[in-house]
C-alpha cells in the first residue's frame, strides 16, 4: 500500500476537477478570439473566475490568474514595491521576490511577534509591501494576519497575505483578513498544477511581470490556461462546500496521530503545537535522526512525507522555518512534515505511526534505522 | 467545439486542439501519479521528476538542444518576457550593454517586453520589414552597436506566417557577439529548427500552438557560451534558478509528448498543410476577383494563409460566418478595432488590412473542411460585395 501524506507539497486532482478539465481540453479555441468558438471558451473562464472569487470572498474582477503560487507571490510584491517586509517563515517565493527585503522575526511557535512588526514599520516612507502568510507550509502555524494588516496599514504599507497553504483548509475572506493582496494556488486544494491567482482589492493594479496581450485586464499577459482555470474553478467550488468538514475530520486524525507518536517517543516534539495550526499539518521532530533519513525510511516502507517544503527539499540545509523558531541546526534538521488530505484514512495514519514508532525504537536500541519495516 | 456539425475550425495560429496522443500521455498525471516533481525524497515525487526529465529530453531534441538547456514556463508570452527582460536586465546590472534590436512585426509581448526595458534604461531599435514581411539582415547588421545586448527576431510571424532568415540573423549575431533570441511560438514543430546550426541563444516555445494544452511553454537557454538571465519569478530556485514555481507535471508531460509527435511527422505534415492551403487559395481565386495574399508565399509556414478581398470588410465577413473560426489579426489583439499593426508594418493600406483574414490550417484539418469553408467564404464575400450582407448595412 502506497500512502501519500505530503498534501502540502501537492494534492491529487479531484475526480470532478479532472472531468471538467477533460471537457475543457476537448474544446479548441483561444478565449481572446472573437469568433463563437472563442466566446464559448471565454465563458468557461468567466465562470471559473467567479468560483475562485467566491472562495476568496471577492468579486471576479479582483482575481488575476497566474501560473501558480510562486508567480502570484512575486507579482504581489514586485508588482507594487521595490521593498518588502516579510516574516522569517515565509515561502522562498516571498523571501526572494525583491532584493530589498526586511525580515520580521517570529517566536518559538513560529508566530510573528506583533511588537516587532510595530517597531520595524515605524517611520516608513515610500511604498512598501508587508507580506505575512496565513498558514505556514512546514508547520501549519496560523499567523495573526488581521492584526498585522492593521499595523501595516497604519504605517502606510500595503499588506499581502500568502494564503496558498490555507486555501481550502479553512474559510478565507480577503476583507476579514484585512489584506490588500492575497495569493492562492490550485494544486494545494485538489486542482491542477500550473494555475494560481493573485487576489487584489478594488483599486489596486500591479505593474505586470509578464507583458504582452491585454489578458487579465492588462495585469498578466499570455493566453489563458483555460483547462487549468476551469479545474481551479471546480476545485474552488468544492473547497467552499467541504472546507469545514474537512478540517474537523483531519484535525481528529492528526491529533490522534500526534498523541500516539509522543507516546512512542516522549522526547519527540510537535513544532508549533502550542498555537493554532492547520488541521492537516504536523511537523514532528525526532532528536538524533535527520529528517532525510526519516523520509527515506518512510519512503522504503511506502509512506510519502517530506522534510521541509518540496521546492527546497533537494537541498541539505536545515529548514529556515524551524531555524527562525529558534531551533538549533541539529533540531531543525531532524524534523519531518506530515500533511494529510481529503482521501487520508485512519489506516494510513496507523501505518505511518507504526513505521515511525519502529524508527524511534531502532534509534533507542542503536539498530540500523533505515532497515525498512516489514 | 460544441453543437453544429458544420462548425469548422481554421484558426490554428490562435490555438491548436490537444492531440489525442498528448491527452493520453498527460491525463494519468492528474490523479493517478500526481506527485510534486520537486519532492524527490519519495516515490511519488521521483516518478513525477522522471516524467519531467523525459519531457525535457523530447522538447530539447525537437530543436537540437540539450535537455538541461530547456526551462519550462507557463507559455510563450512568459518565455519571451524572460528572454528579453532577463537578458537585458543581466546586461544592465553588469554594465554589459543596454541596446536591443527587434522588428516592427514581432508579437505584441516581444514589443511590450522591449519597451518595458526602455523604462529601465535600455534603448530599443525597432526595424521595419519589407513588403513581404521579411527582415533585412543588412539593416540588422547596421543597427547592432557596441552596446547591443540582444537581437530578437521571431521565427514565424503569427499573422502572416512569414519565416524570417534565422540562419543569416544567427550567423550575424554570433559574429558580432550579441545574443540572438527568437520567438518560435509559431515555428516549433512546424518547421525544422536547430539552435546550433542557426546559432540561436534563446528560443521561446508555446505548448498550445503545437497541439499541447495552454498554460505550458519553454525557453531554450544556451549553455555554451552561456546566455545569462535574471529570473522574472524567483523563489524555490526550480529550473536552475531561472524560473521558480512548482512544475505543472501533466502540462510538462504534454509538451514533451507534443514535441515528440511533431518531430516524427514534421515533413509529412508540412506537405499536407501546404496542399490544403493551395487548395483553399485556388478555390478562392477561381471563384472571386480581387483576392490578394499578404506576406511572402515563398518564405511561409505551410499552415498559414493571410488573404484579403478587395472592397470587403473582414470583421463583417467573420460575423457573417459564425460557424467558421478564422480571424483578423492575432487573437491577443483581435478584440481591438484597429487594423493589424503587422499588416501595416508591411506597408499594406488600412483598407486592404481591413479586408484581410487569417486562415490557419492544422493537423486534423480535412480537404472536405477546406472545400466547405472556401464555399462559405466565397458566398459571404459575394453577398457582401453585392450589398447583401445582413450586417453590412449596420
Interface residues (C-beta under 8 A of the other chain):
Chain A: X2 X4 X6 X9 X10 X11 X12 X13 X14 X15 X17 X18 X21 X22 X25 X26 X27 X28 X29 X30 X32 X33 X34 X35 X36 X37 X38 X40 X66 X67 X68 X69 X70 X71 X73 X74 X91 X92 X93 X94 X95 X96 X97 X185 X187 X192 X193 X194 X195 X209 X210 X211 X212 X213 X214 X215 X221 X222 X223 X224 X225 X226 X227 X228 X292 X295 X296 X298 X299 X302 X304 X305 X306 X307 X309 X310 X311 X312 X313 X314
Chain B: X1 X2 X7 X9 X11 X14 X15 X16 X17 X18 X23 X27 X30 X31 X34 X35 X36 X38 X39 X40 X41 X42 X43 X44 X45 X73 X74 X75 X76 X77 X78 X80 X81 X107 X108 X109 X110 X112 X113 X116 X206 X208 X213 X214 X215 X216 X232 X233 X234 X235 X236 X237 X238 X244 X245 X246 X247 X248 X249 X250 X251 X318 X322 X323 X324 X325 X326 X327 X331 X332 X333 X334 X335
